[in-house]
Amino acid sequence: MSSFFERVTRTREPRNTTSGSVAKDRLKLVLIHDRTDIPPAIMEELRDDLMGVIARYVDFVREDVEVHITRESRRSRLVAEIPLRNQPRTRSRR
Amino acid sequence: MSGQVLTVTSGKGGVGKTTTVANVGAALAAEGNRVVCIDVDLGLRNLDVVMGLENRIVYDLVHVIEGQCRLRQAMIKDKRVPELYLIPAAQTRDKTAISPSDMVRLAEELRSDFDWIVLDSPAGIERGFRNALAPADKVLVVTNPEVSAVRDADRIIGLVEAERKGPAQLVINRVRPDMIQRGDMLSVDDILDILAVDLIGKIPEDESIIIGSNRGSPVALDPDSNAGQAFRNIALRLNGQEVDFFEPVVKTSFFSRLGKLMGRSS
């Protein structure tokens, strides 16, 4: 049972949903986009070229390829995620 | 010894650039440095009123750049501290009246006579900002603990680095420890973590700043002002001293103290 004192002294919301932490999460997201100086069209071109090269070596799921820029501290990193296609099953069905 | 150019900028308007220039300038001068503050925000002159020198303007920055007066004629001496001067912005001209190379030349001229040349940059990332950044040796980026202001600070910090004027140092203005404590404000650590820069000052939200600007008297000259102390600490850090960050005491409410007294944590 919460006493009167607990009710008046309790911080209003549980941690992680306070407006301060909401602000921090929103900032982190918006900055990931802001810090990417490369225009979307150029990223598309880069993605296409990259896929062309990789397709010469391995089979992958084209529609799931993701190319984006991440930031750690003030350093940028180009990250490409290329899900490889599962090898076709050789066992024939009965 | 050659003076240093300190550019104070922010990206977002209204976060306290001019207040920071007036107060850091006054604090540096009060410590015995020779200081000139220059309002680079052409067309939106403000530093003169915050410093309380608006009634003494005859010539301005554009007159100096265009050679219509001598440099010394445009410098207004602040009478409260020994070596503090202001070069006001032009009110009827815009940012295109001067160029980054004009500012570099002006700064070169001033370096031999002053320890600190403090530039009040306009908001934004355009010509006026470029004018203020061009001669900078050190850059202070002012922000508030708000999403929009921190976002703009991030952009500015990136531009300062791109111009090889970095690393910028951060001033967080209008900090409310009570709101941070209850989780309703971005904390200083949150902001430093996100921006990945060094902190040079955190200024508590303080009525005395508004009162000071009402009177045209920088709070850095008021020994009783908390915000004034925070600005004086920035001045000390600029001169290479290590000063602990100002930790204002969070006022607890009557009920939380009473609750603690009754053995219940809050």
Chai-1 contact restraints between the chains, C-beta under 6 A:
chainA,res_idxA,chainB,res_idxB,connection_type,confidence,min_distance_angstrom,max_distance_angstrom,comment,restraint_id
A,F5,B,G259,contact,1.0,0.0,6.0,A-B,restraint_1
A,F5,B,M262,contact,1.0,0.0,6.0,A-B,restraint_2
A,F5,B,R264,contact,1.0,0.0,6.0,A-B,restraint_3
A,E6,B,R264,contact,1.0,0.0,6.0,A-B,restraint_4
A,V8,B,F255,contact,1.0,0.0,6.0,A-B,restraint_5
A,T9,B,F255,contact,1.0,0.0,6.0,A-B,restraint_6
A,T9,B,S256,contact,1.0,0.0,6.0,A-B,restraint_7
A,T9,B,G259,contact,1.0,0.0,6.0,A-B,restraint_8
A,T9,B,S266,contact,1.0,0.0,6.0,A-B,restraint_9
A,T11,B,R182,contact,1.0,0.0,6.0,A-B,restraint_10
A,T18,B,G183,contact,1.0,0.0,6.0,A-B,restraint_11
A,S19,B,D184,contact,1.0,0.0,6.0,A-B,restraint_12
A,G20,B,G183,contact,1.0,0.0,6.0,A-B,restraint_13
A,G20,B,D184,contact,1.0,0.0,6.0,A-B,restraint_14
A,G20,B,M185,contact,1.0,0.0,6.0,A-B,restraint_15
A,G20,B,L186,contact,1.0,0.0,6.0,A-B,restraint_16
A,A23,B,V147,contact,1.0,0.0,6.0,A-B,restraint_17
A,A23,B,L186,contact,1.0,0.0,6.0,A-B,restraint_18
A,K24,B,D190,contact,1.0,0.0,6.0,A-B,restraint_19
A,R26,B,V147,contact,1.0,0.0,6.0,A-B,restraint_20
A,L27,B,V147,contact,1.0,0.0,6.0,A-B,restraint_21
A,L27,B,V150,contact,1.0,0.0,6.0,A-B,restraint_22
A,L27,B,I194,contact,1.0,0.0,6.0,A-B,restraint_23
A,V30,B,R151,contact,1.0,0.0,6.0,A-B,restraint_24
A,L31,B,D154,contact,1.0,0.0,6.0,A-B,restraint_25
A,S73,B,A196,contact,1.0,0.0,6.0,A-B,restraint_26
A,R74,B,A196,contact,1.0,0.0,6.0,A-B,restraint_27
